[in-house]
Amino acid sequence: MEGVIDAHTRDLLTRRPGFDWVVTEFVRVVDARLPPRVFHKHCPELREPRLATPAGVPVQLQLLGSDPAALAANAEQALRLGATGIDLNFGCPAKLVNRHDGGASLLRDPGRVRAAVAAVHDAVGHAIPVTAKIRLGFADRRLALACGRAAQAGGARHLVVHGRTRNEGYRPPAHWEWIGRLRRDLSIPVVANGDIWTLEDYWKARTLSGCRDVMLGRGALADPWLASRIRHWQHTGERLAPTPWAARAGILKKFAALQRSTLPERVVTSLVKQWLNHMRQGDAEAARRFQRLKRLTALDELLAGLAADTPGYEEAAARSMMAMTTAQAASAG
């Protein structure tokens, strides 16, 4: 998801009800306090009067690192810049990140997880909440409970748990029942994460984990209406119709329009294809479009390919968005 979940994506995904809060891509912390421009790059919302998306959904700043002192110094910097919450990433499975002693690599030693959380909590916990995200372990699950306890002991306000180990990567299935073990063992709220692609997955994840809340990652890119679908079902018990291709293509077009104002065309083209690749999960039309368009290098040609053979593309996308908004308004009324 690196590169796709930026401020523009957060804006687009939160324009409809569904998300309670969102998290930035991680700010990589090594051994020094980073300048404000780095934080503003990852979290442009810091420049706004309130740290939220244009729709008003709170944004939490995420840090990734292993040195407690450096994490604490950067948490203080983030607080000075207006951060309203600090999330610590102990879940990233990327080989490069792990080789440099970041992300899930710390799960091999629960003591290091506790030290990192405690340092940040001691630095800013008096002013803003500190939270953490982990996996079920590095190579196996033997230390899953110990790592959860370590984050809690360090002062984490809540804990997001991805239901796999680092070595399992993103291979299905996510072990939601193991997340339930942490939930029962800890006194802080636990949020379930991993393999939540559909409304049915959401219900299974909640049922097997016992968690009240879930975090959406790749699933929110695969179906940008998933959070809204879940929220509507929570309020009404009704299932919304599947997200049509016209609506999916419409959000990719809006994403491209937002990105091309600041990024080179080749970069925007790559980002649109990256998001389209995520949409292949569970959507046959997105899979067909990706195979047809993945080698294109011109942005306008790519966008034309997204709309091609879609009758009433703009109108259908607008009708889909209006129908979902109307349904949500009716459920809230």
C-alpha positions in Angstrom: 0.0 0.0 0.0 3.0 2.3 0.2 2.6 5.3 -2.0 -1.1 4.9 -2.4 -2.4 5.8 1.1 -1.6 9.5 1.1 -3.6 12.6 1.9 -5.5 12.5 -1.4 -6.5 8.9 -0.8 -7.5 9.6 2.8 -9.7 12.5 1.4 -11.4 10.3 -1.2 -12.0 7.3 1.2 -13.5 9.5 3.9 -15.9 11.5 1.8 -18.6 9.0 2.7 -19.5 7.9 6.3 -17.7 4.8 7.6 -14.3 5.6 9.0 -13.9 6.8 12.6 -10.2 7.7 12.1 -7.4 7.1 9.6 -3.6 6.6 9.9 -0.8 8.1 7.7 1.9 6.1 6.0 4.7 5.6 8.5 7.4 8.3 9.0 10.7 6.4 9.1 12.7 7.3 12.2 16.3 6.3 12.4 18.5 8.2 14.9 17.7 11.9 14.6 14.8 14.3 15.0 13.3 14.9 11.5 12.6 18.4 10.2 9.0 19.6 9.9 9.0 19.2 6.1 9.2 15.4 6.5 6.1 15.3 8.7 4.2 17.7 6.4 5.1 15.5 3.4 3.6 12.4 5.0 0.8 14.3 6.7 -0.2 17.5 4.9 -3.2 17.7 7.2 -0.9 19.0 9.9 -1.1 22.4 8.1 -4.8 22.6 8.6 -6.5 24.1 11.8 -7.5 20.6 12.8 -5.7 17.4 12.0 -8.4 15.7 9.9 -9.4 14.9 6.4 -11.6 17.5 4.6 -14.6 15.5 5.7 -13.6 15.9 9.3 -12.2 12.4 10.0 -9.3 12.5 12.5 -5.9 11.6 11.1 -3.3 9.9 13.3 0.4 10.2 12.6 2.4 6.9 12.4 6.0 6.5 13.3 8.2 3.5 12.5 11.6 2.9 14.1 13.5 1.0 16.8 15.5 3.5 18.8 13.4 4.7 21.8 15.1 8.0 22.2 14.8 8.9 18.5 11.1 7.8 18.5 10.5 10.0 21.5 12.2 13.0 20.0 10.2 12.7 16.8 7.0 12.2 18.7 7.7 15.5 20.5 8.4 17.1 17.1 5.1 15.8 15.8 3.2 17.1 18.9 4.7 20.5 18.4 3.5 20.5 14.8 0.0 19.7 15.9 -0.3 15.9 16.0 -3.3 14.7 17.9 -2.2 11.0 18.2 0.9 8.9 17.6 0.7 5.4 16.2 3.7 3.1 16.3 4.2 0.6 13.5 5.5 -2.8 14.6 3.7 -4.6 11.8 5.4 -3.7 8.6 6.7 -7.0 7.0 8.8 -5.5 4.2 12.2 -7.1 4.0 14.0 -3.8 3.6 12.3 -2.3 6.6 13.0 -5.4 8.7 16.7 -5.5 7.6 17.0 -2.0 9.0 15.6 -3.0 12.3 12.1 -1.6 11.8 8.5 -2.7 11.7 7.8 -6.4 12.6 11.5 -7.0 13.3 11.0 -5.8 16.9 8.4 -8.5 17.5 11.3 -10.9 18.1 11.9 -9.2 21.4 8.8 -8.0 23.4 11.2 -5.9 25.6 12.1 -3.7 22.7 8.4 -3.2 21.9 7.7 -2.1 25.5 10.8 0.2 25.5 9.7 2.0 22.2 6.1 2.5 23.3 7.2 3.6 26.8 9.6 6.2 25.4 7.0 7.7 23.2 4.3 7.6 25.9 6.7 9.3 28.4 7.4 12.0 25.8 3.9 12.8 24.7 1.4 10.6 26.4 0.4 13.4 28.8 -0.9 15.3 25.8 -2.0 12.9 23.1 -2.8 9.2 22.9 -0.1 6.7 21.9 -1.3 3.6 20.1 0.5 0.7 18.4 0.1 -1.9 15.6 1.6 -5.4 15.7 1.4 -8.7 14.0 1.1 -12.1 15.7 4.8 -12.5 15.8 7.9 -12.6 13.5 8.5 -16.2 12.5 5.8 -17.7 14.6 3.1 -16.9 17.2 4.9 -17.9 20.4 5.5 -14.3 21.5 2.1 -12.9 20.3 0.7 -12.4 23.8 4.0 -11.2 25.2 4.2 -8.5 22.5 0.7 -7.4 23.1 1.4 -7.2 26.9 4.5 -5.2 26.1 2.7 -2.6 24.1 0.1 -2.3 26.8 2.7 -2.0 29.6 4.5 0.7 27.6 1.3 2.8 27.6 -0.4 2.1 24.3 -4.0 3.4 24.4 -5.2 0.7 22.0 -3.6 -2.1 19.9 -4.3 -2.9 16.3 -3.4 -6.6 15.5 -2.8 -7.9 12.0 -3.8 -11.6 12.1 -0.6 -13.0 10.7 3.1 -13.3 11.5 5.7 -11.3 9.6 6.8 -14.5 7.8 3.2 -15.2 6.7 3.2 -11.8 4.9 -0.2 -11.4 3.4 -0.9 -15.1 2.6 -4.4 -16.1 3.6 -5.9 -16.8 6.0 -5.7 -14.1 8.7 -5.9 -15.8 12.1 -8.8 -13.7 13.6 -9.2 -16.2 16.4 -5.6 -15.5 17.5 -6.5 -11.8 17.7 -9.2 -12.9 20.1 -6.6 -14.4 22.4 -4.9 -11.0 22.7 -8.2 -9.3 23.2 -9.0 -11.6 26.1 -5.6 -11.2 27.6 -5.3 -7.4 27.5 -7.2 -4.6 29.2 -6.8 -2.1 26.4 -9.1 -2.2 23.3 -7.8 -4.5 20.5 -8.7 -3.7 16.9 -8.8 -6.6 14.4 -7.0 -6.3 11.0 -6.2 -8.4 8.0 -8.2 -10.0 5.1 -11.3 -7.9 5.6 -12.4 -7.5 2.0 -16.2 -7.8 2.3 -19.1 -7.3 4.7 -19.0 -11.0 5.4 -15.3 -10.9 6.2 -16.0 -8.0 8.6 -18.6 -10.0 10.5 -16.4 -13.1 10.6 -13.4 -11.1 11.9 -15.6 -9.5 14.6 -17.1 -12.9 15.5 -13.9 -14.8 15.7 -11.8 -12.1 17.4 -14.5 -10.7 19.6 -13.2 -7.2 18.7 -15.7 -4.3 18.6 -13.7 -2.5 15.9 -11.7 -3.5 12.8 -9.1 -1.7 10.8 -9.4 -1.7 7.0 -6.2 -1.6 4.9 -6.0 -3.2 1.4 -9.8 -3.9 1.7 -10.5 -0.2 1.6 -8.6 0.1 -1.7 -10.1 -3.0 -3.2 -13.6 -1.6 -2.5 -13.6 2.1 -1.6 -17.2 1.8 -0.4 -16.4 -1.0 2.0 -16.4 1.2 5.1 -19.7 2.8 4.0 -21.1 -0.6 3.3 -20.2 -1.8 6.9 -21.6 1.4 8.5 -24.9 1.2 6.6 -25.3 -2.5 7.7 -24.5 -1.5 11.3 -27.3 1.1 11.2 -30.0 -0.7 9.2 -29.1 -4.4 8.9 -29.4 -3.9 5.1 -26.8 -4.9 2.5 -25.9 -2.3 -0.1 -25.6 -3.4 -3.7 -22.0 -4.3 -4.9 -19.9 -1.4 -5.9 -20.2 -1.1 -9.8 -17.2 -0.7 -12.0 -18.3 2.8 -13.0 -18.0 4.0 -9.4 -14.6 2.3 -9.0 -13.3 3.8 -12.2 -14.7 7.2 -11.1 -12.7 7.2 -7.8 -9.5 6.3 -9.8 -10.2 9.2 -12.1 -10.6 11.6 -9.1 -7.4 10.2 -7.6 -5.5 10.9 -10.7 -6.9 14.4 -11.0 -5.7 15.2 -7.4 -2.3 13.6 -7.9 -1.4 15.2 -11.2 -1.5 18.7 -9.7 1.7 18.0 -7.8 3.3 14.8 -9.2 4.9 13.9 -12.6 2.6 12.1 -15.0 4.6 8.9 -14.9 4.3 8.7 -11.2 0.6 9.3 -11.2 0.2 6.6 -13.9 2.0 4.2 -11.7 -0.1 5.1 -8.6 -3.4 4.7 -10.5 -2.3 1.2 -11.7 -1.2 0.3 -8.2 -4.6 1.2 -6.8 -6.3 -0.7 -9.7 -4.2 -3.7 -8.9 -5.7 -3.7 -5.4 -9.2 -3.5 -6.8 -8.6 -6.9 -8.5 -9.4 -8.6 -5.2 -13.0 -9.8 -5.6 -13.9 -7.8 -8.7 -13.6 -9.5 -12.0 -14.0 -6.3 -14.1 -11.1 -4.6 -12.2 -9.0 -7.7 -12.9 -9.8 -7.6 -16.6 -9.1 -3.9 -16.8 -5.8 -4.3 -15.0 -4.6 -7.0 -17.4 -5.6 -4.8 -20.3 -4.1 -1.6 -19.1 -1.1 -2.5 -16.9 1.5 -1.8 -19.6 0.2 1.7 -20.5 2.6 4.6 -19.7 0.4 7.6 -20.7 -1.9 8.7 -18.0 -4.7 10.0 -20.3 -4.6 6.7 -22.2 -4.9 4.8 -18.9 -7.9 6.9 -17.8 -9.6 6.4 -21.1 -9.1 2.7 -20.7 -10.8 2.8 -17.3 -13.9 4.4 -18.9 -13.9 2.4 -22.1 -16.9 0.2 -22.8 -18.6 1.5 -19.7 -22.0 2.9 -20.8 -22.8 6.3 -19.3 -19.5 6.2 -17.3 -19.8 9.6 -15.6 -23.5 9.3 -15.1 -23.4 5.8 -13.7 -20.6 6.8 -11.3 -22.6 9.8 -10.1 -25.8 7.7 -9.7 -23.9 5.1 -7.7 -22.5 7.7 -5.3 -25.9 9.4 -5.0 -27.7 6.2 -4.3 -25.3 5.2 -1.5 -25.4 8.7 0.0 -29.2 8.6 0.0 -29.3 5.2 1.6 -26.9 6.4 4.3 -28.9 9.6 4.9 -32.1 7.5 5.2 -30.4 5.2 7.7 -29.3 8.1 9.9 -32.6 9.9 9.7 
